[in-house]
Amino acid sequence: MRIIYLILVIVFALFIVTFSQQNLEPIQLKYFDYLKHTPPIPTYILIFASLLVGVIITAFWGIVERFRLNRTIRRLNKLVRDLRREVHSSEAPPIIDEQKIPR
């Protein structure tokens, strides 16, 4: 398993290096008048920065969803405990036959 992981890491690193080498053309960012004075940046940096922002937003969304699900699980577990208590409290006590009890 470690060999497969190492091979995948090497292939991914090779992809990153070759992608970066083939996308060195500088581009000038434009958005109305807000980004007029930014220096040109290589294309691969813009693509990797966009990817990183997407990963961060997705991770944050996943964390928020996990907290929401944990809160729902706690609420439902409390409901189950309360319902079990109610069922146990409304049960009739067991009937003990006096004749079967040894003295």
C-alpha positions in Angstrom: 0.0 0.0 0.0 2.9 2.4 0.8 4.3 1.7 -2.7 1.0 2.7 -4.4 0.8 5.8 -2.3 4.4 6.8 -3.1 3.7 6.2 -6.9 0.6 8.4 -6.7 2.5 11.2 -4.9 5.3 11.0 -7.5 2.8 11.1 -10.4 1.0 14.0 -8.8 4.2 15.9 -8.3 5.3 15.3 -11.8 1.9 16.6 -13.0 2.4 19.8 -10.9 5.9 20.4 -12.3 5.0 19.8 -15.9 1.8 21.8 -15.6 3.7 24.7 -14.1 6.4 24.6 -16.8 3.8 24.7 -19.6 1.7 27.6 -18.2 4.3 30.3 -17.5 2.7 33.0 -19.6 2.0 36.0 -17.4 -1.5 37.3 -17.3 -2.9 40.7 -16.1 -5.9 40.4 -13.8 -8.7 42.8 -14.6 -11.9 43.5 -12.7 -13.4 46.9 -13.5 -11.0 49.4 -11.9 -10.2 47.4 -8.7 -7.2 45.3 -10.0 -5.7 47.9 -12.4 -2.3 48.0 -10.7 -1.6 44.4 -10.0 1.6 42.9 -11.5 1.2 40.2 -14.1 1.3 36.7 -12.6 2.0 33.3 -14.2 -1.1 31.4 -15.2 -0.3 28.3 -13.1 -0.2 30.5 -9.9 -3.7 31.8 -10.6 -5.0 28.2 -11.3 -3.4 26.8 -8.1 -4.6 29.7 -6.0 -8.1 29.1 -7.3 -7.8 25.4 -6.5 -6.6 26.2 -3.0 -9.5 28.6 -2.3 -11.9 25.9 -3.5 -10.3 23.3 -1.2 -10.5 25.8 1.8 -14.2 26.6 1.1 -15.1 23.0 0.7 -13.3 22.0 4.0 -15.1 24.8 5.8 -18.4 23.7 4.4 -17.7 20.1 5.5 -16.8 21.3 9.1 -20.0 23.3 9.3 -22.1 20.3 8.1 -20.4 17.9 10.6 -21.2 20.3 13.5 -24.8 20.5 12.2 -25.1 16.7 12.0 -23.6 16.2 15.4 -26.1 18.6 16.9 -28.9 16.6 15.2 -27.5 13.3 16.5 -27.3 14.7 20.1 -30.9 16.0 19.9 -32.2 12.6 18.6 -30.3 10.6 21.2 -31.9 12.8 23.9 -35.3 12.1 22.4 -34.6 8.4 22.4 -33.5 8.5 26.1 -36.6 10.4 27.0 -38.9 8.1 25.1 -37.3 5.0 26.8 -37.8 6.6 30.2 -41.4 7.2 29.4 -42.0 3.7 28.2 -40.3 2.2 31.3 -42.2 4.5 33.7 -45.6 3.5 32.1 -45.0 -0.2 32.2 -47.0 -2.2 34.8 -44.8 -3.7 37.5 -44.2 -7.4 37.0 -46.7 -9.7 38.6 -45.3 -12.0 41.2 -47.3 -15.2 42.0 -47.2 -15.6 45.8 -47.6 -19.4 45.5 -44.3 -19.8 43.5 -42.1 -18.0 46.0 -40.2 -20.5 48.1 -40.3 -19.8 51.9 
